[in-house]
Amino acid sequence: MGLEENKNVIGKYLDDIKIELGLDKDEVSEQLNNHLLGLGKRLMDALPSEREMACKEVRNLINPENISISIYLYSFLVNISQEGEILAEFFRYIRSLKELGKEEKYFLYYQIKQLMFTYKTLDNAECRYQKWMLFRDAFEGFKKSVNVPLELIPQEERNPNLVVFITEEMLGLYHAPTRNTLERCAACKKILGKEVLLVNTAEAANCVGYMPFYHSKICYYNEELKDLTGLEYGGVQIAYMQCEQNMPRADILELLLLEIRRLRPCCIITMGGNSILANLANLMVPV
């Protein structure tokens, strides 16, 4: 397709998007989704000036009162422009919304976190700050929703022989973060002589709190590990617990936090750093 023809197709997609948005409803319809997918595909082959023009037009279409559509349009713009300024504006918009619950904030946090990992132009000081503030907002929401004593357990009351590991996903040995987690669990047992419990919260890029998001990423969930109580790695047996694919969820967080308080490990090691459970448990036991 020639440059002129591509330009005309881009213009047609923009016109169709404007028509769809003129229906005065806060819903990401199948038609709007298809128009934006088509536009995004065309912009990948467009001149930088055409891409900038199209992003500017889409940005002008954002009506902050239409929350679902605004989030979808912002996610489109961040994917296509890969500009930190737009991402920072997106963060500020999300954090200004009193209508969003803790689950929606956590879902959006994970989606944007993956975008920042993919596009290094998004990984600047302002966006990193806003990312962690969004995580904090979600964390504070979950903290208020769990009915569990979160006071620090004194060191002398903790079990010096038990270490709990918390990870957000476990897939298989082909998956480097999974191997990384298992290697550390095994080393903790073999070298330090500790008992180990590995908890997979399955929080990574889950559907809980789902909102329409351009090219959203949902992580794979390994059903085969769900009912296991132990994993063997490096010649040692590791006690194992895996959550359903519905995390983070307040009632399950309560059960896990109560179990951690009962077990009273000497410390917790988190693999990933984005777990709501690990951050709540840090109030009871050093993580």
N, C-alpha and C positions, 0 to 999 in steps of 0.2 A: 504494500500500500504506500502510495506517495505521500509526501509531507502535506500537500494541500488537502488531499482526501482525508488523511488522518486528522487534520485540523477541523475539517467539517464534521467528522464523526464525533470528535470531542465536543464541539459546539452543540450537536444534537443531543448528546448525553446530558449536557448541562441544562438544556431546555427541558428535557424530560424530567430531570431531578427537580427543577423549579415547579413544574406542573404538579408533581407528586407531593411536594412540600406545601403546595397551595391548597391542599385538601383539608387543612386545619385540623389535624389529628396528630397526637404524639405517639405514633406507632411506626416502627421500621417495617414497612410492608415488603412483601416479596418483590414488588416492582421497584421500590426504592433500592433495595439491596442489589437487585440485578443491574440497575442503572449505574450504581456506584462501583460494582465489580467491573462492569464494562468500561467505565471511565478510567478506573485505576489501571486496567490492562493497557488501554490506549496511551495513558500518560507515561508508562514505562518506556515507550518508544518515541515519545514526543521530545521536541526541543526544550531545553531548560526554560526558555521564555514562555512557552506554551504551558508547561507544567506550573510555572509560577502564576500565570494568569488564571488557570483553572482552579488552583488552590485558593487564590484570592477570592474568586467568585463563590466557591463553596463556603469559605469562611464567612462571607457576607450573608450567607443563607441561614446561619446559625441563629436560632431564636432561643435564648436561655430558658424561656418558660417551658419549652418542649424538651424535657429532660432526656428521654430515651433517644430521640432523634439527634439532639445536640451531642450526646456522648458518642453516638455512632459517627456523626460527621467529624467530630474532633479526632476520633480514632482513625478515620480515613485520612485526614489531613496529616496526622503524625506519621502514618505509614508511608504516604506518598511524598511529603515534603522532607521528612527526616530532619526537621528543624527544631532545635532546642527551645526556641522562643515560643513556638506553637505548643510544644509539650508542656512548658511551664504554665502557659495560659490554660491548658486543659486541666492540669493539676489544680490550679486555683479555682476553676469552675467546679470540679468535683467536690473539693473541700468546702465550697460555699453552700452545697446543697444539703439542707436539713432533712430533705425527703429520703435521702439514701440511708439505708440501714448498715449495720456493721458487716453483714455478709456481702452486700453489693460493693462496699468500699474495699473489702479484702479481695473480691473477684477482680475489680479494676486495678488494684495494686499489682496483682500477679500478672495481669495482661500487660500493663505498662512496663513492669520490671523486665519482662521478656523482650519487649520492644527496645528498651535501653541496652539490653545485652546484645541484641542483633545489630542495632545501628549506633555506632560509637559517637556519631554526631549529637546524639541525644543525651549522652552521658557527661553532663557538665555539672558544676557545683550547685547551681540553682535547682536543676532537675533532681539531683541526688537528695538535696535537702527536702524538696517537696515530696519525693517518693517516700522517704522515711517518715515525714509528717503524716502522709496518708496512711501508712502502716500503723503509726501511733494512734490515729483516729479510729481505725478498725480495732486495734488492740484494746483501747479504752472502752469501746462498746462491748466487747466480749468480757472484759474484766467486770463490768457492771452487771453482766447477765448471769455470771456463775455464782452459785450460792455455796461457796467453799471457803473455809478459813485459809487465807493466803499468807499468814504471818511466817516469818523466817523460822525454820527449825534450827535450834542451836546446834553447833557442831558436835558437841558431846552427846547429843541425842541421835545423831545420824549413824547409819551402819557404815563403818570404814571399809568394809569388804565389798560393797555393792556400788556399781556405776550404772546409771541408766543412760542409754543413747536414744536420742530422738531424731528421726529423719522425716522428711516430708514426702519422700517417694522411694520405693524399692521396686525395681523392675526385673533385673536379671544380671548375670555375670557379664553380659555383653555391654552393660550400661556402666560407664566409668564411675559415676557418683555412687552407684550401688556397691561396686567393688571397693571403692574408697571407704565407705561406711563399714563394710564387713572386715576389711583389713585392720581398721582401728579397733573394732570390737575384739577381733582375734588377738591383736597385740596387747590389749588391755587385760585379757585373760592369761595369755602365755607369759608376757614379760612382767606385768605388774601383779599377777596372781589375783585379780579381782573377779568377782561374779559380775556378769553383765546381763542386762535386760535391754533388748533393742525394741523400740516402739516406732512403728511406721504409721504416722498420722494420716498419710495420703492426702495432705492438704494441698499439694502442688497443683496449681492451675486447675482447680476443680470447678464444677458447674454450680456449686452452692453460691447463691447471690448473682446468678447469671444475668447479664444485661447485653443487649445487642452491641457487638464490638467488631469492627472491621478486621477480618482475618484473625479471629480469636483463636487462642491456642488452648486446647484441653489435653492434659497429659494422659498417657496410657496408664491403665490400672491393671496390675497383675492379679487376676482372680485366683490363680493357682497358689498364691502365698497367703491368701486371706485366712484360711483355717489352720495354718501351721502354728505350732507352739515352740518350734525350735528350728534353727538353720545351722548347717554344718559348713564351716569354712576354715581353711588353714589348719585342719586337724583338730579343731575344737568345736564344741556344741554351744550355740548361742541361743539363749531364751529369746523368744520372738512374739510380738503381738502386732497385728495389723488392723487398722480401723476400716470400716466400710467407706465407700467412695461418697461420703456425704459430709465431709469435714471442711472447715471447722463448724461444729454444732455445739451449742451451749450445754445441752444435757450430757453429751459424750465427753466434752471437756471436763465437766464436773466429775464424772466417774473416773477419768484418768487422773485428775488432780488429787482426788481422794485416795486413789491407789498409790500415787507417788508419796502422799503424806503418810500412808500406812507403811510403805516400804522404807521410807526415810533413807535414801541413798546418800553416800558421802558427797556425790556431785552428779551433775547431768552434763552430758556432752551433746550439743546439737550439731547436726550436719546440715548446713544450708542457711540457717540464721533467720528464716522467714516464718517459722512456726509460731502460731498463736499459743499452742500448748506450751512450747519451750519458754516463751516469754512470760507466760503466767506462772509456770513452775519456777522461774528464776526468782520470784518473790518468796519462795519457800526454801529452795535449795540453790546454791551457786551453779549457774549454767556456764 
